Amino acid sequence: MKLHFKIIIFSFFFNFLSAQNYEKDWAVINKKLEDGTPISVNEAETFASKYKNVLAHYPDNSTQLYSLLANNYYDLAKYDKAEENYLKSYDYAKTAKDTTLKHIVELSLAIYNYNSNDLLEAEK
């Protein structure tokens, strides 16, 4: 029983620390976004990889993160990676508190599909 209790306490403490680190690291990225400072694909991918287990708890931020990645990949002509990240962004946008994010991602997907000559998908 004591071991079970210790495991529960440890996991709670670990989740708490992870959330604090996430918020500090997201604040750095968000500041860059607000200032108009470019965020590299590597920096965004590193953040996504580091916090993949907590991204679902922050759907607004995750929507922005994957939309940023998608736009960067599109600019680099890596269209498969762009589409993959637009779709991830859209998945998070469905549960985001800021409902405008969903419309922004839908527009980005429509433009992507239009430019890819996938007009039926763009029309959706």
N, CA and C atoms as an extended XYZ file, in Angstrom:
372
Properties=species:S:1:pos:R:3:atomname:S:1:resname:S:1:resid:I:1 pbc="F F F"
N         0.822       -1.191        0.000 N   MET     1
C         0.000        0.000        0.000 CA  MET     1
C         0.866        1.255        0.000 C   MET     1
N         1.936        1.251        0.787 N   LYS     2
C         2.823        2.412        0.825 CA  LYS     2
C         3.478        2.649       -0.531 C   LYS     2
N         3.882        1.576       -1.192 N   LEU     3
C         4.517        1.696       -2.493 CA  LEU     3
C         3.526        2.283       -3.511 C   LEU     3
N         2.306        1.824       -3.468 N   HIS     4
C         1.266        2.329       -4.368 CA  HIS     4
C         1.051        3.828       -4.143 C   HIS     4
N         1.007        4.230       -2.907 N   PHE     5
C         0.822        5.638       -2.559 CA  PHE     5
C         2.009        6.476       -3.055 C   PHE     5
N         3.230        5.968       -2.895 N   LYS     6
C         4.420        6.669       -3.344 CA  LYS     6
C         4.424        6.838       -4.864 C   LYS     6
N         3.985        5.812       -5.558 N   ILE     7
C         3.923        5.888       -7.018 CA  ILE     7
C         2.930        6.956       -7.459 C   ILE     7
N         1.794        7.026       -6.804 N   ILE     8
C         0.786        8.030       -7.132 CA  ILE     8
C         1.329        9.432       -6.873 C   ILE     8
N         1.966        9.624       -5.741 N   ILE     9
C         2.539       10.931       -5.409 CA  ILE     9
C         3.620       11.314       -6.419 C   ILE     9
N         4.482       10.366       -6.759 N   PHE    10
C         5.553       10.628       -7.714 CA  PHE    10
C         4.995       11.011       -9.079 C   PHE    10
N         3.990       10.286       -9.554 N   SER    11
C         3.430       10.592      -10.873 CA  SER    11
C         2.735       11.955      -10.868 C   SER    11
N         2.066       12.302       -9.780 N   PHE    12
C         1.428       13.618       -9.670 CA  PHE    12
C         2.483       14.717       -9.714 C   PHE    12
N         3.555       14.547       -8.975 N   PHE    13
C         4.642       15.527       -8.931 CA  PHE    13
C         5.304       15.671      -10.298 C   PHE    13
N         5.521       14.531      -10.981 N   PHE    14
C         6.140       14.554      -12.309 CA  PHE    14
C         5.254       15.299      -13.306 C   PHE    14
N         3.952       15.053      -13.292 N   ASN    15
C         3.019       15.742      -14.189 CA  ASN    15
C         2.996       17.239      -13.909 C   ASN    15
N         3.059       17.605      -12.640 N   PHE    16
C         3.069       19.011      -12.256 CA  PHE    16
C         4.306       19.712      -12.818 C   PHE    16
N         5.470       19.086      -12.677 N   LEU    17
C         6.710       19.669      -13.192 CA  LEU    17
C         6.696       19.752      -14.712 C   LEU    17
N         6.169       18.722      -15.335 N   SER    18
C         6.089       18.713      -16.788 CA  SER    18
C         5.213       19.858      -17.291 C   SER    18
N         4.096       20.106      -16.633 N   ALA    19
C         3.202       21.194      -17.024 CA  ALA    19
C         3.882       22.547      -16.845 C   ALA    19
N         4.631       22.697      -15.776 N   GLN    20
C         5.340       23.958      -15.554 CA  GLN    20
C         6.384       24.195      -16.644 C   GLN    20
N         7.132       23.162      -16.999 N   ASN    21
C         8.137       23.297      -18.050 CA  ASN    21
C         7.471       23.622      -19.380 C   ASN    21
N         6.356       22.956      -19.671 N   TYR    22
C         5.632       23.216      -20.904 CA  TYR    22
C         5.253       24.688      -20.985 C   TYR    22
N         4.670       25.191      -19.921 N   GLU    23
C         4.191       26.573      -19.929 CA  GLU    23
C         5.342       27.570      -20.108 C   GLU    23
N         6.480       27.297      -19.491 N   LYS    24
C         7.643       28.180      -19.664 CA  LYS    24
C         8.149       28.122      -21.098 C   LYS    24
N         8.262       26.919      -21.648 N   ASP    25
C         8.758       26.767      -23.014 CA  ASP    25
C         7.760       27.339      -24.030 C   ASP    25
N         6.455       27.159      -23.774 N   TRP    26
C         5.460       27.713      -24.690 CA  TRP    26
C         5.497       29.244      -24.644 C   TRP    26
N         5.743       29.807      -23.478 N   ALA    27
C         5.811       31.264      -23.353 CA  ALA    27
C         6.914       31.830      -24.250 C   ALA    27
N         8.022       31.119      -24.380 N   VAL    28
C         9.123       31.562      -25.242 CA  VAL    28
C         8.671       31.550      -26.706 C   VAL    28
N         8.024       30.461      -27.118 N   ILE    29
C         7.549       30.365      -28.502 CA  ILE    29
C         6.465       31.400      -28.765 C   ILE    29
N         5.541       31.550      -27.833 N   ASN    30
C         4.450       32.502      -28.003 CA  ASN    30
C         4.965       33.938      -28.111 C   ASN    30
N         5.979       34.252      -27.331 N   LYS    31
C         6.586       35.589      -27.392 CA  LYS    31
C         7.156       35.850      -28.780 C   LYS    31
N         7.826       34.836      -29.337 N   LYS    32
C         8.369       34.974      -30.685 CA  LYS    32
C         7.250       35.170      -31.706 C   LYS    32
N         6.168       34.422      -31.544 N   LEU    33
C         5.029       34.575      -32.451 CA  LEU    33
C         4.463       35.988      -32.384 C   LEU    33
N         4.306       36.483      -31.175 N   GLU    34
C         3.759       37.822      -30.988 CA  GLU    34
C         4.686       38.900      -31.544 C   GLU    34
N         5.979       38.678      -31.439 N   ASP    35
C         6.957       39.653      -31.930 CA  ASP    35
C         7.207       39.532      -33.431 C   ASP    35
N         6.667       38.481      -34.045 N   GLY    36
C         6.903       38.268      -35.468 CA  GLY    36
C         8.262       37.673      -35.772 C   GLY    36
N         8.895       37.101      -34.766 N   THR    37
C        10.192       36.456      -34.942 CA  THR    37
C         9.978       35.063      -35.521 C   THR    37
N        10.670       34.737      -36.610 N   PRO    38
C        10.493       33.403      -37.203 CA  PRO    38
C        10.898       32.280      -36.235 C   PRO    38
N        10.122       31.218      -36.275 N   ILE    39
C        10.420       30.033      -35.474 CA  ILE    39
C        10.792       28.932      -36.455 C   ILE    39
N        11.946       28.354      -36.269 N   SER    40
C        12.435       27.348      -37.211 CA  SER    40
C        11.633       26.056      -37.080 C   SER    40
N        11.664       25.276      -38.140 N   VAL    41
C        11.023       23.964      -38.123 CA  VAL    41
C        11.638       23.119      -37.018 C   VAL    41
N        12.948       23.181      -36.896 N   ASN    42
C        13.640       22.391      -35.882 CA  ASN    42
C        13.175       22.756      -34.470 C   ASN    42
N        13.060       24.046      -34.191 N   GLU    43
C        12.627       24.488      -32.868 CA  GLU    43
C        11.193       24.016      -32.575 C   GLU    43
N        10.309       24.154      -33.548 N   ALA    44
C         8.920       23.736      -33.355 CA  ALA    44
C         8.803       22.218      -33.235 C   ALA    44
N         9.549       21.488      -34.058 N   GLU    45
C         9.528       20.019      -33.992 CA  GLU    45
C        10.079       19.527      -32.658 C   GLU    45
N        11.118       20.182      -32.167 N   THR    46
C        11.693       19.815      -30.871 CA  THR    46
C        10.673       20.018      -29.762 C   THR    46
N         9.983       21.142      -29.800 N   PHE    47
C         8.947       21.418      -28.800 CA  PHE    47
C         7.838       20.360      -28.879 C   PHE    47
N         7.363       20.067      -30.088 N   ALA    48
C         6.289       19.081      -30.264 CA  ALA    48
C         6.714       17.702      -29.775 C   ALA    48
N         7.948       17.344      -30.058 N   SER    49
C         8.458       16.043      -29.628 CA  SER    49
C         8.607       15.973      -28.112 C   SER    49
N         9.127       17.035      -27.537 N   LYS    50
C         9.370       17.075      -26.089 CA  LYS    50
C         8.068       16.989      -25.298 C   LYS    50
N         7.010       17.618      -25.811 N   TYR    51
C         5.758       17.697      -25.058 CA  TYR    51
C         4.613       16.926      -25.704 C   TYR    51
N         4.930       15.922      -26.519 N   LYS    52
C         3.883       15.186      -27.230 CA  LYS    52
C         2.837       14.585      -26.293 C   LYS    52
N         3.223       14.276      -25.069 N   ASN    53
C         2.280       13.665      -24.124 CA  ASN    53
C         1.343       14.665      -23.457 C   ASN    53
N         1.628       15.947      -23.553 N   VAL    54
C         0.763       16.947      -22.909 CA  VAL    54
C         0.089       17.886      -23.905 C   VAL    54
N         0.369       17.745      -25.190 N   LEU    55
C        -0.199       18.656      -26.187 CA  LEU    55
C        -1.724       18.643      -26.180 C   LEU    55
N        -2.321       17.510      -25.911 N   ALA    56
C        -3.789       17.418      -25.904 CA  ALA    56
C        -4.407       18.267      -24.800 C   ALA    56
N        -3.655       18.563      -23.766 N   HIS    57
C        -4.161       19.394      -22.669 CA  HIS    57
C        -4.168       20.880      -23.032 C   HIS    57
N        -3.516       21.228      -24.132 N   TYR    58
C        -3.403       22.626      -24.569 CA  TYR    58
C        -3.783       22.723      -26.049 C   TYR    58
N        -5.055       22.469      -26.394 N   PRO    59
C        -5.424       22.407      -27.812 CA  PRO    59
C        -5.249       23.731      -28.563 C   PRO    59
N        -5.435       24.857      -27.900 N   ASP    60
C        -5.248       26.142      -28.580 CA  ASP    60
C        -3.786       26.310      -29.000 C   ASP    60
N        -2.889       26.069      -28.074 N   ASN    61
C        -1.462       26.195      -28.362 CA  ASN    61
C        -1.023       25.161      -29.397 C   ASN    61
N        -1.532       23.944      -29.268 N   SER    62
C        -1.155       22.869      -30.190 CA  SER    62
C        -1.645       23.164      -31.601 C   SER    62
N        -2.820       23.760      -31.704 N   THR    63
C        -3.328       24.169      -33.020 CA  THR    63
C        -2.361       25.153      -33.657 C   THR    63
N        -1.942       26.135      -32.888 N   GLN    64
C        -1.012       27.145      -33.408 CA  GLN    64
C         0.336       26.530      -33.755 C   GLN    64
N         0.813       25.631      -32.913 N   LEU    65
C         2.105       24.992      -33.137 CA  LEU    65
C         2.119       24.215      -34.450 C   LEU    65
N         1.112       23.363      -34.652 N   TYR    66
C         1.094       22.541      -35.864 CA  TYR    66
C         0.759       23.362      -37.105 C   TYR    66
N        -0.002       24.420      -36.953 N   SER    67
C        -0.254       25.309      -38.082 CA  SER    67
C         1.039       26.017      -38.495 C   SER    67
N         1.807       26.444      -37.511 N   LEU    68
C         3.109       27.057      -37.767 CA  LEU    68
C         4.028       26.081      -38.507 C   LEU    68
N         4.071       24.845      -38.014 N   LEU    69
C         4.894       23.830      -38.664 CA  LEU    69
C         4.430       23.598      -40.100 C   LEU    69
N         3.121       23.504      -40.289 N   ALA    70
C         2.591       23.274      -41.631 CA  ALA    70
C         2.973       24.400      -42.581 C   ALA    70
N         2.824       25.626      -42.122 N   ASN    71
C         3.189       26.769      -42.962 CA  ASN    71
C         4.679       26.763      -43.298 C   ASN    71
N         5.503       26.430      -42.315 N   ASN    72
C         6.949       26.377      -42.559 CA  ASN    72
C         7.301       25.281      -43.562 C   ASN    72
N         6.693       24.101      -43.402 N   TYR    73
C         6.958       23.012      -44.344 CA  TYR    73
C         6.465       23.380      -45.740 C   TYR    73
N         5.340       24.055      -45.816 N   TYR    74
C         4.818       24.474      -47.120 CA  TYR    74
C         5.800       25.431      -47.792 C   TYR    74
N         6.321       26.366      -47.035 N   ASP    75
C         7.301       27.313      -47.577 CA  ASP    75
C         8.576       26.611      -48.053 C   ASP    75
N         8.892       25.482      -47.424 N   LEU    76
C        10.078       24.708      -47.807 CA  LEU    76
C         9.780       23.703      -48.922 C   LEU    76
N         8.541       23.744      -49.448 N   ALA    77
C         8.076       22.835      -50.508 CA  ALA    77
C         8.067       21.374      -50.059 C   ALA    77
N         7.894       21.159      -48.767 N   LYS    78
C         7.729       19.795      -48.234 CA  LYS    78
C         6.238       19.595      -48.000 C   LYS    78
N         5.529       19.364      -49.108 N   TYR    79
C         4.072       19.400      -49.095 CA  TYR    79
C         3.438       18.260      -48.296 C   TYR    79
N         4.051       17.088      -48.306 N   ASP    80
C         3.508       15.975      -47.510 CA  ASP    80
C         3.556       16.296      -46.015 C   ASP    80
N         4.681       16.862      -45.577 N   LYS    81
C         4.807       17.245      -44.157 CA  LYS    81
C         3.862       18.400      -43.829 C   LYS    81
N         3.671       19.299      -44.784 N   ALA    82
C         2.742       20.412      -44.570 CA  ALA    82
C         1.329       19.878      -44.361 C   ALA    82
N         0.907       18.987      -45.236 N   GLU    83
C        -0.440       18.431      -45.107 CA  GLU    83
C        -0.609       17.692      -43.778 C   GLU    83
N         0.369       16.895      -43.419 N   GLU    84
C         0.335       16.149      -42.157 CA  GLU    84
C         0.145       17.089      -40.968 C   GLU    84
N         0.859       18.193      -40.970 N   ASN    85
C         0.769       19.138      -39.854 CA  ASN    85
C        -0.502       19.975      -39.897 C   ASN    85
N        -1.007       20.297      -41.091 N   TYR    86
C        -2.302       20.976      -41.173 CA  TYR    86
C        -3.394       20.091      -40.572 C   TYR    86
N        -3.336       18.791      -40.861 N   LEU    87
C        -4.347       17.873      -40.328 CA  LEU    87
C        -4.228       17.726      -38.806 C   LEU    87
N        -3.008       17.696      -38.290 N   LYS    88
C        -2.824       17.660      -36.833 CA  LYS    88
C        -3.375       18.933      -36.205 C   LYS    88
N        -3.082       20.052      -36.835 N   SER    89
C        -3.572       21.332      -36.346 CA  SER    89
C        -5.098       21.343      -36.321 C   SER    89
N        -5.696       20.820      -37.376 N   TYR    90
C        -7.161       20.773      -37.457 CA  TYR    90
C        -7.744       19.892      -36.355 C   TYR    90
N        -7.097       18.770      -36.072 N   ASP    91
C        -7.575       17.890      -34.990 CA  ASP    91
C        -7.583       18.617      -33.650 C   ASP    91
N        -6.527       19.349      -33.359 N   TYR    92
C        -6.490       20.108      -32.105 CA  TYR    92
C        -7.478       21.272      -32.123 C   TYR    92
N        -7.674       21.869      -33.293 N   ALA    93
C        -8.588       23.011      -33.404 CA  ALA    93
C       -10.030       22.622      -33.061 C   ALA    93
N       -10.370       21.380      -33.274 N   LYS    94
C       -11.734       20.911      -32.982 CA  LYS    94
C       -12.072       21.020      -31.495 C   LYS    94
N       -11.060       20.953      -30.642 N   THR    95
C       -11.303       21.030      -29.192 CA  THR    95
C       -10.774       22.320      -28.574 C   THR    95
N       -10.266       23.210      -29.405 N   ALA    96
C        -9.707       24.472      -28.904 CA  ALA    96
C       -10.820       25.375      -28.373 C   ALA    96
N       -10.495       26.140      -27.350 N   LYS    97
C       -11.450       27.092      -26.780 CA  LYS    97
C       -11.669       28.272      -27.727 C   LYS    97
N       -10.615       28.690      -28.400 N   ASP    98
C       -10.696       29.787      -29.362 CA  ASP    98
C       -11.214       29.223      -30.687 C   ASP    98
N       -12.504       29.418      -30.944 N   THR    99
C       -13.131       28.813      -32.117 CA  THR    99
C       -12.633       29.410      -33.430 C   THR    99
N       -12.045       30.582      -33.399 N   THR   100
C       -11.517       31.155      -34.641 CA  THR   100
C       -10.344       30.339      -35.177 C   THR   100
N        -9.649       29.637      -34.294 N   LEU   101
C        -8.519       28.820      -34.737 CA  LEU   101
C        -8.970       27.762      -35.732 C   LEU   101
N       -10.134       27.170      -35.473 N   LYS   102
C       -10.649       26.127      -36.372 CA  LYS   102
C       -10.878       26.706      -37.761 C   LYS   102
N       -11.439       27.901      -37.840 N   HIS   103
C       -11.711       28.507      -39.142 CA  HIS   103
C       -10.418       28.879      -39.875 C   HIS   103
N        -9.443       29.312      -39.130 N   ILE   104
C        -8.150       29.654      -39.738 CA  ILE   104
C        -7.498       28.405      -40.324 C   ILE   104
N        -7.549       27.308      -39.581 N   VAL   105
C        -6.943       26.062      -40.064 CA  VAL   105
C        -7.740       25.513      -41.249 C   VAL   105
N        -9.062       25.621      -41.193 N   GLU   106
C        -9.879       25.174      -42.329 CA  GLU   106
C        -9.514       25.949      -43.590 C   GLU   106
N        -9.325       27.259      -43.455 N   LEU   107
C        -8.929       28.076      -44.599 CA  LEU   107
C        -7.547       27.655      -45.107 C   LEU   107
N        -6.620       27.431      -44.192 N   SER   108
C        -5.274       26.992      -44.590 CA  SER   108
C        -5.334       25.661      -45.331 C   SER   108
N        -6.146       24.736      -44.834 N   LEU   109
C        -6.301       23.437      -45.508 CA  LEU   109
C        -6.927       23.613      -46.885 C   LEU   109
N        -7.920       24.473      -46.989 N   ALA   110
C        -8.571       24.716      -48.280 CA  ALA   110
C        -7.578       25.289      -49.286 C   ALA   110
N        -6.771       26.243      -48.852 N   ILE   111
C        -5.761       26.835      -49.740 CA  ILE   111
C        -4.739       25.782      -50.145 C   ILE   111
N        -4.304       24.978      -49.178 N   TYR   112
C        -3.357       23.902      -49.471 CA  TYR   112
C        -3.935       22.962      -50.530 C   TYR   112
N        -5.178       22.516      -50.310 N   ASN   113
C        -5.804       21.585      -51.246 CA  ASN   113
C        -6.035       22.232      -52.615 C   ASN   113
N        -6.392       23.490      -52.631 N   TYR   114
C        -6.576       24.201      -53.901 CA  TYR   114
C        -5.261       24.262      -54.669 C   TYR   114
N        -4.191       24.628      -53.974 N   ASN   115
C        -2.884       24.710      -54.622 CA  ASN   115
C        -2.353       23.343      -55.045 C   ASN   115
N        -2.876       22.288      -54.413 N   SER   116
C        -2.486       20.920      -54.774 CA  SER   116
C        -3.395       20.347      -55.859 C   SER   116
N        -4.296       21.165      -56.380 N   ASN   117
C        -5.275       20.757      -57.384 CA  ASN   117
C        -6.237       19.690      -56.879 C   ASN   117
N        -6.423       19.620      -55.592 N   ASP   118
C        -7.420       18.730      -54.990 CA  ASP   118
C        -8.659       19.561      -54.708 C   ASP   118
N        -9.359       19.941      -55.769 N   LEU   119
C       -10.431       20.902      -55.665 CA  LEU   119
C       -11.631       20.376      -54.886 C   LEU   119
N       -11.913       19.091      -54.981 N   LEU   120
C       -13.032       18.535      -54.216 CA  LEU   120
C       -12.779       18.637      -52.712 C   LEU   120
N       -11.558       18.375      -52.310 N   GLU   121
C       -11.199       18.483      -50.894 CA  GLU   121
C       -11.172       19.945      -50.465 C   GLU   121
N       -10.708       20.823      -51.332 N   ALA   122
C       -10.654       22.250      -51.010 CA  ALA   122
C       -12.046       22.823      -50.811 C   ALA   122
N       -13.009       22.285      -51.539 N   GLU   123
C       -14.378       22.788      -51.457 CA  GLU   123
C       -15.031       22.490      -50.116 C   GLU   123
N       -14.593       21.430      -49.469 N   LYS   124
C       -15.161       21.058      -48.167 CA  LYS   124
C       -14.893       22.157      -47.193 C   LYS   124
